[in-house]
Amino acid sequence: MTVAREIFTATLLPSGKVLVAGGANFIASAELYDASAGTFVAAGNMTVARDRNPATLLPNRTVLLAGGDYASGGSDKISASAELCTE
């Protein structure tokens, strides 16, 4: 991975790539893993740094990241936000 992560999401996309997003210590980035090439490529930043959130592949080929934890004022908070990620 391009960023060390734990407690992140990994979603298999129709292309065969894997979207890896977020992680503990409130990582706001995402990356794509290409198993055929064995490489990770940065895929941009999320609007909210989050961990412990679900990720769901939707029929339109986007990934819904919802909820999870985020940092605010030095403490963990539960997020009511959601966002869509695309390949």
N, C-alpha and C positions, 0 to 999 in steps of 0.2 A: 504494500500500500504506500501511497505517497505521504500519508499522515498516519501515525500510530493511533489506533482506536480500540476501544472496548465498549461494550453495551451499545452497539450500533445496529443499523438495519442493513440487510442484504437482500435485494429483490432480483430474482431472475427475470430478465426482460425477454420479449419475443425474439429479439435479435440474437439471443444466446449470451449476451453480456450481462453482468451483474452490477446493479446500482448499489453502491455502498454509501450510506449517508449517516451523518451525525456521529455521536459517540460521547462517552463519559468525558468529563471536564468541558462539556458544552462546546463541542466542535460544530461549526456552522458550515462545513464544507461537505461536498459529495464527490465521488469518483466512480469511474466505470472500470470494471475488471473484464478483460477480454481473455477468456480461458484458452482460446486457440493460439493467441500470441503470448500468453502468460504475462500480460502487462496491465498496469493500472494507469489511468489517465484522469487528471483533474476534470471534474464535471461542473464546477461552479460552486457558488455559495447558496445556502438556504437563507431565508429571511429571518429565521430564528435558530440559534444554536440549540440543539435538543438532543436528549438521549432517552432511552427507555420508551421510545414511541413506536407504535405500529406503523408498518408501511404496507400498502395494498396496491397491487397492480390492477388498474381499472381497464375496462374493455377498450377504451380509446388509446391504450398503450402508455398512459401516464401513470405515475406512482403518486399516491396520496400519502403524505406524511402528516399525521395528526397527533395532537396532544404531546405527551411526554413531559420530561423535566427540563427546566431552563434555569439559568442563574439570574438573580436579581438582588442587588444590594448585598451581595456576599452570602446569600442563602439560596437553597434550592426552592423552586416554585413549580407548580403544576401548570402546564400550558393549556390554554383553551384555543390555541391557534391551529391552523392547518395550512398546508401548501401543496402544490403540485410540482413534481419534477418530471422532466422529459429527457429522453436520450439525445 
